[in-house]
């Protein structure tokens, strides 16, 4: 009698094992972001920097390691291209939810844009994603070194800042420049980011 009942039990165990293996295989595996971005040109290495974010925490160049970053420049009181740029960036943030991505907006007007002011700006613009940070460099010399190192050029006039979004890989290598006001450039960037999802 035991032998007659063992066959259905064995079949049930096999089915359960198959189901559990299928569940494990179906789970999303982490993407190797470095290999995905390796086909892109390397323009240089992100220069050393330090600054204070809108959350009152220090951010340095070392914090960029291990994540893919999208860096852009703006200033909170800008009434021209900055709102357009950040609207584009906001859509990119919403479209790409991978934890491997980080977003950084660096103010080119550190005298006015204190961390408290940047925090207020974030709230007013409803930029709620914690992966997106707003950064104030400690002084103009660090900002100048950072912008020149990223090959976008520094200007004492905040209104002359670059409108490009800079793609940085997990090894802090510069992998691309994308004009936030050019639809084709934004589409190209989004296509790359979709591969990281």
Backbone as JSON Lines, residues from 0, in Angstrom:
{"i":0,"aa":"X","n":[0.83,-1.2,0.0],"ca":[0.0,0.0,0.0],"c":[0.87,1.27,0.0]}
{"i":1,"aa":"X","n":[1.98,1.24,0.72],"ca":[2.9,2.37,0.76],"c":[3.48,2.64,-0.62]}
{"i":2,"aa":"X","n":[3.81,1.55,-1.34],"ca":[4.38,1.7,-2.67],"c":[3.39,2.34,-3.63]}
{"i":3,"aa":"X","n":[2.11,2.0,-3.51],"ca":[1.09,2.55,-4.41],"c":[0.92,4.05,-4.19]}
{"i":4,"aa":"X","n":[1.1,4.51,-2.94],"ca":[0.91,5.93,-2.63],"c":[2.16,6.76,-2.89]}
{"i":5,"aa":"X","n":[3.3,6.09,-3.04],"ca":[4.57,6.83,-3.18],"c":[4.68,7.48,-4.54]}
{"i":6,"aa":"X","n":[4.08,6.92,-5.57],"ca":[4.2,7.49,-6.91],"c":[3.55,8.88,-7.02]}
{"i":7,"aa":"X","n":[2.29,9.05,-6.56],"ca":[1.7,10.4,-6.6],"c":[2.5,11.41,-5.78]}
{"i":8,"aa":"X","n":[3.06,10.95,-4.65],"ca":[3.85,11.84,-3.81],"c":[5.11,12.29,-4.53]}
{"i":9,"aa":"X","n":[5.74,11.35,-5.23],"ca":[6.95,11.66,-5.98],"c":[6.66,12.66,-7.1]}
{"i":10,"aa":"X","n":[5.55,12.45,-7.8],"ca":[5.16,13.37,-8.87],"c":[4.91,14.77,-8.32]}
{"i":11,"aa":"X","n":[4.25,14.83,-7.16],"ca":[3.97,16.13,-6.54],"c":[5.25,16.84,-6.15]}
{"i":12,"aa":"X","n":[6.21,16.1,-5.6],"ca":[7.49,16.7,-5.22],"c":[8.25,17.24,-6.43]}
{"i":13,"aa":"X","n":[8.2,16.5,-7.53],"ca":[8.87,16.93,-8.76],"c":[8.24,18.21,-9.28]}
{"i":14,"aa":"X","n":[6.91,18.26,-9.24],"ca":[6.2,19.45,-9.73],"c":[6.52,20.68,-8.87]}
{"i":15,"aa":"X","n":[6.58,20.48,-7.55],"ca":[6.9,21.59,-6.65],"c":[8.31,22.09,-6.92]}
{"i":16,"aa":"X","n":[9.24,21.14,-7.11],"ca":[10.64,21.51,-7.38],"c":[10.75,22.29,-8.68]}
{"i":17,"aa":"X","n":[10.02,21.86,-9.7],"ca":[10.04,22.54,-10.99],"c":[9.49,23.96,-10.86]}
{"i":18,"aa":"X","n":[8.41,24.1,-10.09],"ca":[7.8,25.41,-9.89],"c":[8.74,26.37,-9.18]}
{"i":19,"aa":"X","n":[9.41,25.88,-8.13],"ca":[10.33,26.73,-7.37],"c":[11.51,27.17,-8.23]}
{"i":20,"aa":"X","n":[12.04,26.26,-9.04],"ca":[13.15,26.61,-9.93],"c":[12.73,27.64,-10.96]}
{"i":21,"aa":"X","n":[11.5,27.52,-11.46],"ca":[11.0,28.48,-12.45],"c":[10.87,29.87,-11.84]}
{"i":22,"aa":"X","n":[10.46,29.92,-10.57],"ca":[10.32,31.21,-9.89],"c":[11.68,31.87,-9.72]}
{"i":23,"aa":"X","n":[12.68,31.08,-9.34],"ca":[14.03,31.62,-9.15],"c":[14.59,32.12,-10.47]}
{"i":24,"aa":"X","n":[14.39,31.35,-11.55],"ca":[14.92,31.73,-12.85],"c":[14.26,32.97,-13.4]}
{"i":25,"aa":"X","n":[12.98,33.18,-13.02],"ca":[12.23,34.31,-13.56],"c":[12.55,35.62,-12.87]}
{"i":26,"aa":"X","n":[13.23,35.53,-11.71],"ca":[13.56,36.77,-11.0],"c":[14.56,37.57,-11.8]}
{"i":27,"aa":"X","n":[14.38,38.89,-11.78],"ca":[15.26,39.77,-12.53],"c":[16.67,39.74,-11.96]}
{"i":28,"aa":"X","n":[17.64,39.48,-12.81],"ca":[19.02,39.45,-12.4],"c":[19.63,40.84,-12.54]}
{"i":29,"aa":"X","n":[20.54,41.21,-11.64],"ca":[21.15,42.54,-11.74],"c":[21.95,42.69,-13.03]}
{"i":30,"aa":"X","n":[21.82,43.85,-13.67],"ca":[22.52,44.1,-14.92],"c":[23.95,44.52,-14.64]}
{"i":31,"aa":"X","n":[24.86,44.1,-15.51],"ca":[26.25,44.54,-15.44],"c":[26.34,45.86,-16.2]}
{"i":32,"aa":"X","n":[26.18,46.95,-15.47],"ca":[26.12,48.27,-16.12],"c":[27.42,48.61,-16.83]}
{"i":33,"aa":"X","n":[28.53,48.16,-16.29],"ca":[29.81,48.51,-16.89],"c":[29.97,47.89,-18.28]}
{"i":34,"aa":"X","n":[29.53,46.63,-18.43],"ca":[29.65,45.98,-19.73],"c":[28.68,46.6,-20.74]}
{"i":35,"aa":"X","n":[27.52,47.06,-20.27],"ca":[26.55,47.69,-21.16],"c":[27.1,49.01,-21.7]}
{"i":36,"aa":"X","n":[27.77,49.76,-20.83],"ca":[28.29,51.06,-21.22],"c":[29.68,50.98,-21.86]}
{"i":37,"aa":"X","n":[30.28,49.81,-21.86],"ca":[31.65,49.67,-22.36],"c":[31.78,49.97,-23.85]}
{"i":38,"aa":"X","n":[30.67,49.9,-24.58],"ca":[30.72,50.17,-26.01],"c":[30.77,51.67,-26.31]}
{"i":39,"aa":"X","n":[30.51,52.47,-25.29],"ca":[30.53,53.92,-25.47],"c":[31.95,54.46,-25.3]}
{"i":40,"aa":"X","n":[32.21,55.55,-25.96],"ca":[33.52,56.19,-25.87],"c":[33.8,56.71,-24.46]}
{"i":41,"aa":"X","n":[35.06,56.65,-24.04],"ca":[35.48,57.24,-22.77],"c":[36.09,58.61,-23.06]}
{"i":42,"aa":"X","n":[35.48,59.67,-22.51],"ca":[35.95,61.03,-22.75],"c":[36.94,61.49,-21.69]}
{"i":43,"aa":"X","n":[36.93,60.81,-20.57],"ca":[37.82,61.19,-19.48],"c":[37.3,60.63,-18.16]}
{"i":44,"aa":"X","n":[37.9,61.09,-17.08],"ca":[37.52,60.65,-15.73],"c":[36.91,61.84,-14.98]}
{"i":45,"aa":"X","n":[35.87,61.56,-14.22],"ca":[35.25,62.61,-13.41],"c":[36.26,63.18,-12.43]}
{"i":46,"aa":"X","n":[36.45,64.49,-12.42],"ca":[37.44,65.09,-11.51],"c":[36.99,65.01,-10.05]}
{"i":47,"aa":"X","n":[37.97,65.13,-9.16],"ca":[37.65,65.15,-7.73],"c":[36.82,66.38,-7.4]}
{"i":48,"aa":"X","n":[35.89,66.22,-6.47],"ca":[35.08,67.34,-6.03],"c":[34.5,67.04,-4.65]}
{"i":49,"aa":"X","n":[33.96,68.04,-4.03],"ca":[33.2,67.86,-2.8],"c":[32.17,68.97,-2.72]}
{"i":50,"aa":"X","n":[31.07,68.68,-2.09],"ca":[30.01,69.67,-1.96],"c":[28.95,69.21,-0.97]}
{"i":51,"aa":"X","n":[27.96,70.06,-0.76],"ca":[26.87,69.76,0.16],"c":[25.58,69.66,-0.64]}
{"i":52,"aa":"X","n":[24.82,68.61,-0.42],"ca":[23.57,68.4,-1.15],"c":[22.41,69.14,-0.48]}
{"i":53,"aa":"X","n":[21.28,69.11,-1.15],"ca":[20.07,69.73,-0.61],"c":[19.57,69.01,0.65]}
{"i":54,"aa":"X","n":[20.09,67.81,0.91],"ca":[19.72,67.08,2.12],"c":[20.73,67.31,3.25]}
{"i":55,"aa":"X","n":[21.62,68.32,3.05],"ca":[22.61,68.69,4.07],"c":[23.65,67.61,4.31]}
{"i":56,"aa":"X","n":[23.93,66.78,3.3],"ca":[24.95,65.75,3.42],"c":[26.09,66.06,2.45]}
{"i":57,"aa":"X","n":[27.29,65.66,2.82],"ca":[28.44,65.88,1.95],"c":[28.47,64.83,0.84]}
{"i":58,"aa":"X","n":[28.8,65.27,-0.35],"ca":[28.95,64.38,-1.49],"c":[30.31,64.64,-2.1]}
{"i":59,"aa":"X","n":[31.09,63.58,-2.33],"ca":[32.41,63.72,-2.95],"c":[32.5,62.83,-4.17]}
{"i":60,"aa":"X","n":[33.59,62.97,-4.9],"ca":[33.79,62.17,-6.11],"c":[33.8,60.67,-5.8]}
{"i":61,"aa":"X","n":[34.23,60.31,-4.59],"ca":[34.27,58.88,-4.22],"c":[32.88,58.28,-4.16]}
{"i":62,"aa":"X","n":[31.88,59.11,-3.86],"ca":[30.5,58.61,-3.74],"c":[29.91,58.21,-5.09]}
{"i":63,"aa":"X","n":[30.55,58.62,-6.18],"ca":[30.03,58.29,-7.49],"c":[30.34,56.85,-7.89]}
{"i":64,"aa":"X","n":[31.36,56.25,-7.27],"ca":[31.77,54.91,-7.65],"c":[30.66,53.89,-7.41]}
{"i":65,"aa":"X","n":[30.49,53.0,-8.36],"ca":[29.53,51.9,-8.22],"c":[28.14,52.19,-8.77]}
{"i":66,"aa":"X","n":[27.88,53.42,-9.16],"ca":[26.59,53.79,-9.72],"c":[26.79,54.5,-11.06]}
{"i":67,"aa":"X","n":[25.75,54.5,-11.86],"ca":[25.74,55.28,-13.11],"c":[25.08,56.61,-12.8]}
{"i":68,"aa":"X","n":[25.77,57.71,-13.15],"ca":[25.28,59.04,-12.8],"c":[24.96,59.85,-14.05]}
{"i":69,"aa":"X","n":[23.92,60.67,-13.94],"ca":[23.61,61.68,-14.95],"c":[23.79,63.03,-14.29]}
{"i":70,"aa":"X","n":[24.77,63.79,-14.76],"ca":[25.12,65.07,-14.14],"c":[24.75,66.22,-15.07]}
{"i":71,"aa":"X","n":[24.17,67.26,-14.5],"ca":[23.85,68.46,-15.28],"c":[24.05,69.68,-14.38]}
{"i":72,"aa":"X","n":[24.02,70.86,-15.01],"ca":[24.24,72.11,-14.29],"c":[23.03,73.02,-14.44]}
{"i":73,"aa":"X","n":[22.78,73.82,-13.4],"ca":[21.62,74.71,-13.39],"c":[21.81,75.73,-12.29]}
{"i":74,"aa":"X","n":[20.87,76.65,-12.16],"ca":[20.76,77.46,-10.94],"c":[19.29,77.72,-10.69]}
{"i":75,"aa":"X","n":[18.91,77.75,-9.44],"ca":[17.5,77.73,-9.04],"c":[16.71,78.93,-9.54]}
{"i":76,"aa":"X","n":[17.35,80.1,-9.64],"ca":[16.63,81.3,-10.06],"c":[16.58,81.48,-11.57]}
{"i":77,"aa":"X","n":[17.13,80.53,-12.29],"ca":[17.15,80.59,-13.76],"c":[15.73,80.52,-14.3]}
{"i":78,"aa":"X","n":[15.42,81.42,-15.22],"ca":[14.08,81.42,-15.81],"c":[14.07,81.04,-17.27]}
{"i":79,"aa":"X","n":[15.23,80.59,-17.77],"ca":[15.33,80.28,-19.2],"c":[15.46,78.78,-19.43]}
{"i":80,"aa":"X","n":[16.67,78.28,-19.62],"ca":[16.82,76.87,-20.0],"c":[16.74,75.9,-18.83]}
{"i":81,"aa":"X","n":[17.04,76.38,-17.62],"ca":[17.08,75.46,-16.47],"c":[15.75,74.74,-16.21]}
{"i":82,"aa":"X","n":[14.62,75.46,-16.18],"ca":[13.35,74.75,-15.99],"c":[13.08,73.72,-17.09]}
{"i":83,"aa":"X","n":[13.47,74.04,-18.32],"ca":[13.29,73.09,-19.43],"c":[14.18,71.87,-19.25]}
{"i":84,"aa":"X","n":[15.43,72.13,-18.88],"ca":[16.37,71.02,-18.65],"c":[15.88,70.11,-17.53]}
{"i":85,"aa":"X","n":[15.48,70.7,-16.42],"ca":[15.06,69.88,-15.28],"c":[13.73,69.18,-15.53]}
{"i":86,"aa":"X","n":[12.9,69.74,-16.39],"ca":[11.66,69.05,-16.78],"c":[12.0,67.79,-17.56]}
{"i":87,"aa":"X","n":[12.97,67.91,-18.46],"ca":[13.43,66.74,-19.23],"c":[14.05,65.71,-18.28]}
{"i":88,"aa":"X","n":[14.89,66.2,-17.38],"ca":[15.55,65.29,-16.44],"c":[14.54,64.61,-15.53]}
{"i":89,"aa":"X","n":[13.5,65.34,-15.14],"ca":[12.47,64.77,-14.29],"c":[11.77,63.6,-14.98]}
{"i":90,"aa":"X","n":[11.52,63.74,-16.27],"ca":[10.9,62.65,-17.03],"c":[11.83,61.45,-17.12]}
{"i":91,"aa":"X","n":[13.13,61.72,-17.31],"ca":[14.11,60.64,-17.37],"c":[14.15,59.89,-16.04]}
{"i":92,"aa":"X","n":[14.15,60.64,-14.94],"ca":[14.14,60.03,-13.61],"c":[12.92,59.13,-13.45]}
{"i":93,"aa":"X","n":[11.76,59.62,-13.86],"ca":[10.51,58.85,-13.72],"c":[10.5,57.62,-14.61]}
{"i":94,"aa":"X","n":[11.1,57.73,-15.78],"ca":[11.08,56.62,-16.75],"c":[12.04,55.5,-16.41]}
{"i":95,"aa":"X","n":[13.06,55.8,-15.62],"ca":[14.11,54.82,-15.37],"c":[14.32,54.66,-13.86]}
{"i":96,"aa":"X","n":[13.78,53.57,-13.33],"ca":[13.7,53.4,-11.89],"c":[14.81,52.52,-11.31]}
{"i":97,"aa":"X","n":[15.77,52.12,-12.13],"ca":[16.83,51.23,-11.66],"c":[17.61,51.86,-10.51]}
{"i":98,"aa":"X","n":[17.92,51.04,-9.51],"ca":[18.7,51.52,-8.37],"c":[20.16,51.75,-8.74]}
{"i":99,"aa":"X","n":[20.56,51.3,-9.93],"ca":[21.94,51.52,-10.38],"c":[22.15,52.95,-10.87]}
{"i":100,"aa":"X","n":[21.04,53.7,-11.0],"ca":[21.11,55.07,-11.52],"c":[21.05,56.11,-10.41]}
{"i":101,"aa":"X","n":[21.83,57.18,-10.6],"ca":[21.77,58.34,-9.73],"c":[21.77,59.6,-10.6]}
{"i":102,"aa":"X","n":[21.18,60.66,-10.08],"ca":[21.02,61.9,-10.85],"c":[21.54,63.06,-10.01]}
{"i":103,"aa":"X","n":[22.35,63.91,-10.63],"ca":[22.97,65.0,-9.9],"c":[22.82,66.3,-10.67]}
{"i":104,"aa":"X","n":[22.25,67.31,-10.01],"ca":[22.14,68.65,-10.58],"c":[23.01,69.58,-9.75]}
{"i":105,"aa":"X","n":[24.01,70.17,-10.39],"ca":[24.99,71.0,-9.69],"c":[24.69,72.47,-9.97]}
{"i":106,"aa":"X","n":[24.53,73.26,-8.92],"ca":[24.27,74.67,-9.12],"c":[25.53,75.41,-9.55]}
{"i":107,"aa":"X","n":[25.36,76.32,-10.5],"ca":[26.47,77.17,-10.94],"c":[26.39,78.54,-10.28]}
{"i":108,"aa":"X","n":[25.48,78.66,-9.31],"ca":[25.33,79.91,-8.54],"c":[25.39,79.57,-7.05]}
{"i":109,"aa":"X","n":[26.56,79.1,-6.58],"ca":[26.65,78.65,-5.19],"c":[26.44,79.74,-4.16]}
{"i":110,"aa":"X","n":[26.65,80.98,-4.54],"ca":[26.46,82.08,-3.6],"c":[24.99,82.22,-3.2]}
{"i":111,"aa":"X","n":[24.11,82.03,-4.18],"ca":[22.67,82.14,-3.92],"c":[22.05,80.81,-3.52]}
{"i":112,"aa":"X","n":[22.46,79.77,-4.22],"ca":[21.83,78.45,-4.02],"c":[22.47,77.69,-2.86]}
{"i":113,"aa":"X","n":[22.14,78.09,-1.65],"ca":[22.59,77.38,-0.46],"c":[21.87,76.03,-0.4]}
{"i":114,"aa":"X","n":[22.36,75.08,0.38],"ca":[21.65,73.8,0.52],"c":[20.19,73.98,0.94]}
{"i":115,"aa":"X","n":[19.94,74.96,1.81],"ca":[18.56,75.22,2.25],"c":[17.71,75.71,1.08]}
{"i":116,"aa":"X","n":[18.29,76.56,0.25],"ca":[17.56,77.09,-0.9],"c":[17.31,75.99,-1.93]}
{"i":117,"aa":"X","n":[18.29,75.11,-2.1],"ca":[18.12,73.99,-3.03],"c":[17.04,73.02,-2.54]}
{"i":118,"aa":"X","n":[16.99,72.83,-1.24],"ca":[15.96,71.97,-0.66],"c":[14.57,72.56,-0.9]}
{"i":119,"aa":"X","n":[14.47,73.87,-0.73],"ca":[13.2,74.57,-1.0],"c":[12.83,74.46,-2.48]}
{"i":120,"aa":"X","n":[13.82,74.61,-3.33],"ca":[13.6,74.49,-4.78],"c":[13.09,73.1,-5.13]}
{"i":121,"aa":"X","n":[13.69,72.08,-4.55],"ca":[13.25,70.7,-4.8],"c":[11.78,70.53,-4.44]}
{"i":122,"aa":"X","n":[11.4,71.02,-3.26],"ca":[10.02,70.87,-2.8],"c":[9.06,71.61,-3.72]}
{"i":123,"aa":"X","n":[9.42,72.82,-4.1],"ca":[8.54,73.62,-4.96],"c":[8.35,72.98,-6.33]}
{"i":124,"aa":"X","n":[9.41,72.36,-6.84],"ca":[9.34,71.72,-8.16],"c":[8.85,70.28,-8.09]}
{"i":125,"aa":"X","n":[8.65,69.78,-6.86],"ca":[8.13,68.43,-6.62],"c":[9.04,67.35,-7.19]}
{"i":126,"aa":"X","n":[10.34,67.54,-7.0],"ca":[11.32,66.52,-7.38],"c":[11.52,65.62,-6.16]}
{"i":127,"aa":"X","n":[10.76,64.54,-6.09],"ca":[10.72,63.75,-4.86],"c":[11.61,62.5,-4.87]}
{"i":128,"aa":"X","n":[12.13,62.12,-6.03],"ca":[12.94,60.89,-6.1],"c":[14.26,61.09,-5.35]}
{"i":129,"aa":"X","n":[14.53,60.19,-4.39],"ca":[15.72,60.32,-3.55],"c":[17.01,60.04,-4.31]}
{"i":130,"aa":"X","n":[16.92,59.47,-5.51],"ca":[18.13,59.22,-6.3],"c":[18.64,60.5,-6.95]}
{"i":131,"aa":"X","n":[17.81,61.53,-6.96],"ca":[18.16,62.8,-7.6],"c":[18.62,63.78,-6.53]}
{"i":132,"aa":"X","n":[19.89,64.19,-6.61],"ca":[20.46,65.11,-5.64],"c":[20.78,66.45,-6.28]}
{"i":133,"aa":"X","n":[20.67,67.5,-5.47],"ca":[21.03,68.84,-5.9],"c":[22.25,69.25,-5.07]}
{"i":134,"aa":"X","n":[23.3,69.71,-5.76],"ca":[24.58,69.89,-5.1],"c":[25.12,71.32,-5.22]}
{"i":135,"aa":"X","n":[25.68,71.81,-4.13],"ca":[26.37,73.09,-4.1],"c":[27.83,72.83,-3.77]}
{"i":136,"aa":"X","n":[28.72,73.22,-4.69],"ca":[30.15,73.1,-4.43],"c":[30.54,74.09,-3.33]}
{"i":137,"aa":"X","n":[31.58,73.74,-2.59],"ca":[31.97,74.56,-1.44],"c":[32.49,75.93,-1.84]}
{"i":138,"aa":"X","n":[33.15,76.03,-3.0],"ca":[33.61,77.34,-3.47],"c":[33.75,77.31,-4.99]}
{"i":139,"aa":"X","n":[33.94,78.49,-5.58],"ca":[33.99,78.61,-7.04],"c":[35.16,77.86,-7.66]}
{"i":140,"aa":"X","n":[36.27,77.76,-6.94],"ca":[37.43,77.07,-7.5],"c":[37.16,75.59,-7.71]}
{"i":141,"aa":"X","n":[36.44,74.97,-6.77],"ca":[36.08,73.56,-6.91],"c":[35.1,73.39,-8.06]}
{"i":142,"aa":"X","n":[34.13,74.3,-8.15],"ca":[33.15,74.24,-9.23],"c":[33.84,74.4,-10.59]}
{"i":143,"aa":"X","n":[34.77,75.35,-10.67],"ca":[35.5,75.58,-11.91],"c":[36.31,74.34,-12.3]}
{"i":144,"aa":"X","n":[37.0,73.76,-11.33],"ca":[37.79,72.55,-11.58],"c":[36.89,71.41,-12.05]}
{"i":145,"aa":"X","n":[35.73,71.29,-11.42],"ca":[34.79,70.21,-11.75],"c":[34.25,70.37,-13.16]}
{"i":146,"aa":"X","n":[33.8,71.57,-13.5],"ca":[33.21,71.8,-14.82],"c":[34.25,71.67,-15.93]}
{"i":147,"aa":"X","n":[35.43,72.19,-15.7],"ca":[36.49,72.06,-16.7],"c":[36.91,70.6,-16.86]}
{"i":148,"aa":"X","n":[36.93,69.87,-15.74],"ca":[37.28,68.45,-15.79],"c":[36.25,67.61,-16.54]}
{"i":149,"aa":"X","n":[35.01,68.06,-16.51],"ca":[33.94,67.36,-17.25],"c":[33.85,67.85,-18.69]}
{"i":150,"aa":"X","n":[34.73,68.77,-19.05],"ca":[34.85,69.27,-20.43],"c":[33.63,70.06,-20.89]}
{"i":151,"aa":"X","n":[32.97,70.73,-19.94],"ca":[31.83,71.57,-20.32],"c":[32.14,73.05,-20.18]}
{"i":152,"aa":"X","n":[33.3,73.38,-19.59],"ca":[33.72,74.77,-19.48],"c":[33.04,75.51,-18.34]}
{"i":153,"aa":"X","n":[33.79,76.4,-17.72],"ca":[33.29,77.19,-16.6],"c":[33.15,78.65,-17.02]}
{"i":154,"aa":"X","n":[32.11,79.3,-16.54],"ca":[31.91,80.72,-16.8],"c":[31.48,81.4,-15.5]}
{"i":155,"aa":"X","n":[31.99,82.57,-15.26],"ca":[31.58,83.32,-14.07],"c":[30.13,83.76,-14.15]}
{"i":156,"aa":"X","n":[29.6,83.81,-15.36],"ca":[28.18,84.15,-15.55],"c":[27.36,82.86,-15.51]}
{"i":157,"aa":"X","n":[26.53,82.67,-14.48],"ca":[25.75,81.43,-14.37],"c":[24.89,81.12,-15.6]}
{"i":158,"aa":"X","n":[24.45,82.17,-16.29],"ca":[23.56,81.95,-17.43],"c":[24.26,81.29,-18.62]}
{"i":159,"aa":"X","n":[25.58,81.2,-18.57],"ca":[26.33,80.6,-19.68],"c":[26.66,79.13,-19.46]}
{"i":160,"aa":"X","n":[25.98,78.5,-18.51],"ca":[26.31,77.1,-18.23],"c":[25.82,76.17,-19.34]}
{"i":161,"aa":"X","n":[26.39,74.96,-19.36],"ca":[26.06,73.97,-20.38],"c":[24.64,73.43,-20.18]}
{"i":162,"aa":"X","n":[24.0,73.08,-21.3],"ca":[22.67,72.47,-21.25],"c":[22.75,70.96,-21.43]}
{"i":163,"aa":"X","n":[23.96,70.42,-21.37],"ca":[24.13,68.99,-21.61],"c":[24.0,68.16,-20.34]}
{"i":164,"aa":"X","n":[23.48,66.96,-20.51],"ca":[23.46,65.96,-19.46],"c":[24.64,65.03,-19.7]}
{"i":165,"aa":"X","n":[25.44,64.81,-18.68],"ca":[26.68,64.04,-18.81],"c":[26.48,62.66,-18.2]}
{"i":166,"aa":"X","n":[26.79,61.64,-18.96],"ca":[26.64,60.25,-18.52],"c":[27.97,59.76,-17.94]}
{"i":167,"aa":"X","n":[27.93,59.32,-16.68],"ca":[29.11,58.83,-15.97],"c":[28.9,57.37,-15.6]}
{"i":168,"aa":"X","n":[29.85,56.5,-15.94],"ca":[29.67,55.08,-15.62],"c":[30.07,54.77,-14.18]}
{"i":169,"aa":"X","n":[29.96,53.5,-13.81],"ca":[30.18,53.1,-12.41],"c":[31.65,53.19,-11.99]}
{"i":170,"aa":"X","n":[32.55,53.44,-12.94],"ca":[33.96,53.65,-12.62],"c":[34.34,55.13,-12.74]}
{"i":171,"aa":"X","n":[33.34,55.99,-12.74],"ca":[33.51,57.45,-12.82],"c":[34.11,57.9,-14.14]}
{"i":172,"aa":"X","n":[33.93,57.11,-15.19],"ca":[34.38,57.5,-16.52],"c":[33.27,58.24,-17.25]}
{"i":173,"aa":"X","n":[33.65,59.3,-17.96],"ca":[32.67,60.08,-18.74],"c":[32.35,59.31,-20.01]}
{"i":174,"aa":"X","n":[31.06,58.99,-20.2],"ca":[30.67,58.12,-21.32],"c":[29.83,58.82,-22.39]}
{"i":175,"aa":"X","n":[29.38,60.03,-22.13],"ca":[28.59,60.7,-23.16],"c":[28.05,62.04,-22.73]}
{"i":176,"aa":"X","n":[27.74,62.85,-23.75],"ca":[27.14,64.18,-23.55],"c":[25.85,64.25,-24.36]}
{"i":177,"aa":"X","n":[24.79,64.68,-23.71],"ca":[23.48,64.7,-24.36],"c":[22.8,66.04,-24.11]}
{"i":178,"aa":"X","n":[22.49,66.73,-25.18],"ca":[21.82,68.04,-25.07],"c":[20.39,67.82,-24.58]}
{"i":179,"aa":"X","n":[20.09,68.35,-23.41],"ca":[18.76,68.16,-22.81],"c":[17.66,68.83,-23.6]}
{"i":180,"aa":"X","n":[18.02,69.77,-24.47],"ca":[17.02,70.49,-25.26],"c":[16.9,69.95,-26.68]}
{"i":181,"aa":"X","n":[17.6,68.85,-26.96],"ca":[17.57,68.23,-28.28],"c":[16.88,66.87,-28.16]}
{"i":182,"aa":"X","n":[15.73,66.72,-28.79],"ca":[14.93,65.5,-28.66],"c":[15.71,64.26,-29.07]}
{"i":183,"aa":"X","n":[16.48,64.35,-30.15],"ca":[17.25,63.19,-30.61],"c":[18.3,62.78,-29.57]}
{"i":184,"aa":"X","n":[18.93,63.76,-28.96],"ca":[19.92,63.45,-27.92],"c":[19.26,62.78,-26.71]}
{"i":185,"aa":"X","n":[18.11,63.29,-26.31],"ca":[17.39,62.73,-25.17],"c":[16.93,61.31,-25.48]}
{"i":186,"aa":"X","n":[16.42,61.09,-26.68],"ca":[15.99,59.74,-27.09],"c":[17.17,58.77,-27.06]}
{"i":187,"aa":"X","n":[18.33,59.23,-27.52],"ca":[19.52,58.38,-27.51],"c":[19.92,58.01,-26.08]}
{"i":188,"aa":"X","n":[19.87,58.98,-25.18],"ca":[20.18,58.73,-23.78],"c":[19.19,57.75,-23.16]}
{"i":189,"aa":"X","n":[17.92,57.95,-23.44],"ca":[16.89,57.06,-22.89],"c":[17.07,55.63,-23.39]}
{"i":190,"aa":"X","n":[17.48,55.49,-24.63],"ca":[17.72,54.17,-25.22],"c":[18.84,53.45,-24.45]}
{"i":191,"aa":"X","n":[19.88,54.18,-24.1],"ca":[20.98,53.6,-23.32],"c":[20.5,53.2,-21.94]}
{"i":192,"aa":"X","n":[19.73,54.08,-21.3],"ca":[19.28,53.82,-19.93],"c":[18.32,52.64,-19.85]}
{"i":193,"aa":"X","n":[17.54,52.43,-20.91],"ca":[16.61,51.29,-20.91],"c":[17.36,49.97,-20.8]}
{"i":194,"aa":"X","n":[18.57,49.92,-21.31],"ca":[19.37,48.7,-21.24],"c":[19.86,48.42,-19.81]}
{"i":195,"aa":"X","n":[19.82,49.43,-18.97],"ca":[20.26,49.28,-17.6],"c":[19.14,48.85,-16.66]}
{"i":196,"aa":"X","n":[17.9,48.84,-17.18],"ca":[16.75,48.52,-16.33],"c":[16.78,47.06,-15.89]}
